[in-house]
């Protein structure tokens, strides 16, 4: 079953930029072979294994998506494959920069040179040393209502703090956080996870931190953790 409802032969296999559209939301991508990329997306979506959870949820909920090439490049025989990829990705970056702060965009990263966002969890720290873990930098940007570009710059060490927050990849050691910002470490025994209705996971050092960040009563969180209730403040809670 084709996830896009079109015959593969109807899509050119030339290099280009494309959109994947679901309802009012969209995803921007590029490929040196558009038809092959469409087949790859379709296979992963049908197997429920797509790396972009926004696309996968949209497909699971609404069914067939739309694959729309928006810019096609003519092949230049003088270009190597690497040069062709560079040209296509450079053009994709122009489109991504226009959509960085748009909540309708389903892309997980807005810099083509960044590693895939789904595989790089991050952690935020405020000035008091309180931390929250996120499955991706885009999830953190939406939670704090911040520009993804600001978070990306902090992760790349181009800046240190934005709105009293700093961010690290979770594979950074605790010593790195302490050395750079003088933040005191916290034990991991009381860490808990909050899971929202969309499946996004937030991690907190304690029930108290979760209560303050999510504006949910600590007693309700405690009951949810002990199985006394399914949710608290529209979140499911689990121990990390």
N, C-alpha and C positions, 0 to 999 in steps of 0.2 A: 504494500500500500504506500503510495506516494504522499508524503506529509503536506505537499503543496497543491495537489490536485491538478497538476499539469504534466504532460508527457516530457521526459527529459530532452527528447529531440527538438522540442520547441524552444529550448533555451540555448543560446550560443555558448560555445566552449572557449570563446576569446577572453582575454583579461578584462577585468572591470570592477566596478563598485556596484553593490546591490543592497536592497532593503528586504527585510523579512517583516511583514506587516501582520499584526493581529489586532482586530478591532481598531482602536485609536492609537495603539502603541507600535513601536517599530524598533528594528535592530539594523545597524549599519555594518556591512562587512565588505571585504575585498578578496579577490582571488585571481590568479593567473589563468585559471580555468573555471569559468562560472558554472558550467553544467556539472562538472565533477564536484564542485563545492556544494551545489544544491543537493546532489545525491548523498553526500556525506552528512549534511544537516538532516535530511529525510531519514536516513538509516538510524542515526543516533536518537532522533525524536521518537521514531517508532519503537525503539528498544528501551525507551525511557532512561537513556543514559547521556543525554545532552549535557555538556559542561556548563551551559548557561541556564540557570534555574528559572529565570524569567521566561525564556523561550519555552522551556519544557512545561512549565505550569500553564502557559497560554495554550500550548498545543493540547495538553491533557484536558483543559477546561472547554476550549472553544472548537477544537478539531483543526481542520486544515488551515494552514497559514498561507500567506501570499509571498512568493519569491519574485521580486521586481528588480531587474537590472536597471540602474539609473545612469550609468556611464560606462561606455565600452571603448577599449583601446584597440587600435589596429596593431597587429604584431609588426615589430621592426626587426628585420633579419639581422641587423647589426648589433642588436642588444643580446647580451647573455641572459640566462634565466635569472641570475642575481640582480642584474640591472633592471629587468622587467619587474621583478618583485619590489624593488626599491621605488620605482615610479608609481606602481599601483598603491603601495602602502603610504607613500607620501600624499597621494590624492585622497586616500581614505582618512588620513589625519586631518585634512582640511574640513571634511564633513563632520568628524567627531568633535572638533573644537567648537563648531557652531551649536552642537547639541549637548554640551557637557552638563549644563544646569537644567536640562529639560527632563521632567519627571516621566515623560512619555517614552523616553529612549530606554531600551532594554539592554544596552551594552553594559558590560561589567567593567570595562576599562576605557579610558579616553586618550590613552597614549599608546600608539602601536608598538612602541619599544618596551612597554611594561610587560612583565610576565602575566600569564592568564590569571585574572583576579580570583577565580574560584579556588585556585590551589594555594593562595597566599593569605591565610588568616592574619589579622592584625589586632593589636591591643592599644587602647587609648589610656592615657593618664592625665588626671587634672593636677592642679598645683598642690593638692593635699595628698597626692599619691594614690587616689582611688582609681581603680582600673576597670575597664569593660572590654571584653573580647568580642570580636566580630568575625564573621566568616569571610568578609571581604571589605575592601576600602569603600566600595560603593554603598554597602550596608551601613557603614559608619557615617558616611556623608549624609545619607537620608535620615539616620537616627538623630544626628546633631543639627540637621538642616544647614550643612556646610557645603562649600564647593568641593567637589572631588579633586579639583586641581590643587587646592590648598593642602589637602591630606597627602596627595601624591608628592608634593614638594617636600613635605616633612619627612615622608618615608625615604626620599632620595637624599636627605640631609641638606637640601637647598634652603630650608628654613627650620626653625626649632619649635615654635609654638604658634598656634592660631586659636583665638577665643579662649585662652587659658588652657588649651589642650595640646598634648603632644602624642605622636603615634609611632609605633614600632611594629615591625613584622614579629610575629609570635616566636619565630625561631631565633630571635635575638636573646642573649643570655640576660638573666636578672642583674648580673654585675654591670652590664652595659647601661641598663636603665639607671642604676644607682650612681655610677660614675659620671654620667652625663647630666643628670638632673638632681642627684642627691635624694632620690625617692626611697623611702624605707620599704623593704620587702614585706610581704604578708604571707601567711601560711596558706596552703592550698586545701586544707581539710574542709573548710567551710565554703569553698567556692560552689556556686550554683549557676544553673543555666536557665534563662527565660526564653521560651520559644513562642513567637507570635503566630497569628492565624495564617501567615504566609510561609511559615517554616523558617523564618530568620532566627538565628540563635545569638543571644547576647549572654555573655558570661560575667559574673560579678564575684567579688572577693567574699561577700557575705550577704545575708538576707537584708541587713540594714542598708547596704549600698544599693541593692536592687530596689528596695522600698523607696529610697530617695530619688533614684534615677527614673523610675517608672511611675512614681506617685501611686503606689499600691501599698495598702496597709501591711505591715510586717507580719501581723497575726494571720492574715489571709494567705501570705506566701508560705508561712510555716505549715498551715493546714494543707495547702496544695502539695508541699514536699512530703508530708506524712500520709498523703492519699485521702485526706478528709474531704477534699473537693478537687474537681478536675482542673479548674483554672482559677486564676486570681487576676483581676484587671485585664481580662482577655489574653493572658499569657499562661502557658503551661510551665511548670517549674520542675527541675530535676537537679540532683546533686551532680557536680562535674566528676 
